[in-house]
Amino acid sequence: MDVSHDMAQISVIAAVAAGITALVSTAVLLKYFRNHDRWALSPFAFYCMGAGLVSLLLLVLF
């Protein structure tokens, strides 16, 4: 498989952009969770319970 110089350059740029985005989003989320430690994960907990119930219903029905 032959990879062109342009494709390698685009891949490196995409990897660097993804890494920077991951670092920034992790920093923002950590700061948010530090400032809202009591209720920050409540919406996620409700989402998990809802997704679990839907999955259970789908498993039982099909």
N, C-alpha and C positions, 0 to 999 in steps of 0.2 A: 504494500500500500504506500503510495507516494503522497506525501503531504507537502503542499506548496508553501512557500515562504509567507504568502499573504494569509493563508489559513492558520499557520502557526502564530503569526503576529496577532490575529484576531482572537485566537484561543488564549494567549497570554494576557491580552487586555481584558478579556471577559473574566478570567480567573482573578486578576487583580481587583477588578470592580466588584466581583462577588465577595472577595475577602474583606474589602473595605466596608461594603454594605453590611456584612455579618458583624464586623466589629462595632460599627456605629449602632446597629439595631440592638445588639447585646448590651452595650453601654446604656442606651436609653431605657431598655426594659429593666435593667438592674437598678437604675436610679428611680424609676417609677415604683418598683416593688419595695425599695427602701422607704419611700415616702408614703406608701399606701399599704403597709404590711398587714393590716387587719382584714381588709376586704378586697384586696387586689385580685385574688384568684377565685373569688366567688363566681363571677360570670363563667369562667372556664369550668368550674365544678358543675354548674347547672348545665352547661353544654355537654359535658361528659356524661352526666346522668341521662339527659335527653337522647344523646346518640346511642347510649347503651340500651335504653328502652326500645328505641326504634330498631336497633340491631337484633335484640331479643325477639321482638314481634316478627321481624322478617324471617328469623331463623325458625320460629314456631310455625308460621303460616306457610312457608315455602320449604 
